[in-house]
């Protein structure tokens, strides 16, 4: 017996994954096309053949696609504030404050926070900044 709701959910997940991969590949392709053009032009002007450029661009492109995909998947987790609570403060341990870049949220530190906890650090705090909110706003 077929489950139409399960098939719809699976189709949605596949389509969403394809969309995320398409956006990741498109943005990386555009970025590394500019990188390739600029560096290939410089190599020609310097009289070099640019043989090291191809593996460098390929590695950078694949790294960019993977990191963009991970960012797009992890970004929604930054909106759930209870996931990022620091817990208890442990005396004698250093305090680590992590802040994210513009247009991002605390999910940027998802892997780093996990690594720091595995290394034994306890006092890890994540700054939550909102790019376009006034500093004097009250919550």
C-alpha positions as MATLAB code, in Angstrom:
seq = 'XXXXXXXXXXXXXXXXXXXXXXXXXXXXXXXXXXXXXXXXXXXXXXXXXXXXXXXXXXXXXXXXXXXXXXXXXXXXXXXXXXXXXXXXXXXXXXXXXXXXXXXXXXXXXXXXXXXXXXXXXXXXXXXXXXXXXXXXXXX';
ca = [
       0.000    0.000    0.000;
       1.407    3.389   -0.994;
       1.687    6.291    1.432;
       0.928    9.517   -0.511;
       1.877   11.773    2.413;
       5.236   10.031    2.770;
       5.897   10.341   -0.941;
       5.036   14.056   -0.853;
       7.359   14.597    2.097;
      10.183   12.734    0.372;
       9.613   14.701   -2.844;
       9.720   17.952   -0.866;
      12.981   16.972    0.840;
      14.568   15.998   -2.483;
      13.443   19.242   -4.130;
      14.705   21.328   -1.197;
      18.068   19.553   -1.256;
      18.355   20.109   -5.014;
      17.510   23.793   -4.575;
      20.144   24.222   -1.845;
      22.748   22.459   -3.976;
      21.826   24.565   -7.008;
      22.227   27.799   -5.032;
      25.524   26.604   -3.522;
      26.961   25.560   -6.879;
      25.719   28.719   -8.653;
      27.163   31.120   -6.082;
      30.461   29.232   -5.932;
      30.678   29.012   -9.708;
      30.175   32.746  -10.051;
      32.723   33.556   -7.346;
      35.401   31.193   -8.642;
      34.835   32.265  -12.242;
      35.929   35.758  -11.235;
      38.837   34.305   -9.270;
      39.913   32.174  -12.256;
      39.669   35.079  -14.693;
      41.704   37.477  -12.542;
      44.432   34.977  -11.677;
      44.711   33.494  -15.167;
      45.142   37.001  -16.559;
      47.863   37.782  -14.011;
      49.649   34.506  -14.817;
      49.682   35.376  -18.526;
      51.049   38.844  -17.806;
      53.772   37.374  -15.605;
      54.745   34.858  -18.306;
      53.617   31.819  -16.320;
      51.350   29.110  -17.665;
      49.151   28.912  -14.558;
      49.386   25.117  -14.189;
      48.908   25.319  -10.408;
      45.797   27.431  -10.851;
      43.479   24.607  -11.975;
      43.838   22.383   -8.875;
      43.709   25.440   -6.636;
      40.437   26.631   -8.206;
      38.943   23.120   -8.144;
      39.741   22.664   -4.439;
      38.431   26.127   -3.592;
      35.255   25.576   -5.601;
      34.462   22.263   -3.893;
      35.205   23.759   -0.477;
      32.955   26.711   -1.256;
      30.056   24.492   -2.377;
      30.322   22.373    0.781;
      30.556   25.346    3.146;
      27.657   27.198    1.510;
      25.500   24.070    1.727;
      26.347   23.639    5.426;
      25.630   27.328    6.129;
      22.226   27.179    4.457;
      21.265   24.026    6.369;
      22.520   25.246    9.772;
      21.232   28.838    9.579;
      17.689   28.061   10.836;
      19.102   26.456   13.991;
      20.484   29.842   15.002;
      16.940   31.155   15.349;
      16.176   28.714   18.188;
      17.637   30.583   21.156;
      17.343   27.781   23.726;
      19.845   25.696   21.734;
      22.504   28.312   22.397;
      22.139   28.901   26.137;
      25.525   28.784   27.881;
      24.564   26.573   30.819;
      26.377   26.914   34.131;
      29.496   29.046   34.516;
      32.435   26.998   35.754;
      34.938   28.838   37.961;
      38.578   28.511   36.972;
      37.775   27.996   33.301;
      38.449   30.668   30.677;
      35.467   32.504   29.239;
      35.121   32.153   25.467;
      32.930   34.638   23.616;
      32.020   33.812   20.012;
      30.364   36.340   17.739;
      29.204   35.922   14.178;
      29.521   38.094   11.102;
      27.028   40.429    9.508;
      23.868   38.743    8.096;
      24.504   35.534   10.002;
      23.525   34.149   13.378;
      25.071   32.016   16.099;
      24.760   28.886   13.961;
      28.041   30.041   12.364;
      29.725   28.591   15.454;
      27.947   25.234   15.417;
      31.037   23.118   14.741;
      33.505   25.306   16.649;
      31.371   25.248   19.802;
      31.204   21.460   19.613;
      34.998   21.223   19.206;
      35.590   23.567   22.126;
      33.291   21.513   24.361;
      35.108   18.322   23.360;
      38.401   20.022   24.248;
      37.067   20.590   27.768;
      35.978   24.229   27.671;
      32.800   24.972   29.622;
      32.220   28.751   29.574;
      31.300   29.269   25.927;
      29.058   32.237   25.180;
      27.556   33.196   21.853;
      26.796   36.837   21.097;
      23.505   37.379   19.343;
      23.639   40.494   17.197;
      21.012   41.756   14.832;
      22.391   43.773   11.937;
      19.637   46.324   11.441;
      18.079   46.749   14.875;
      18.664   49.936   16.867;
      21.024   49.571   19.797;
      18.592   51.161   22.220;
      15.669   48.815   21.478;
      14.071   47.179   24.510;
      12.886   43.578   24.422;
];
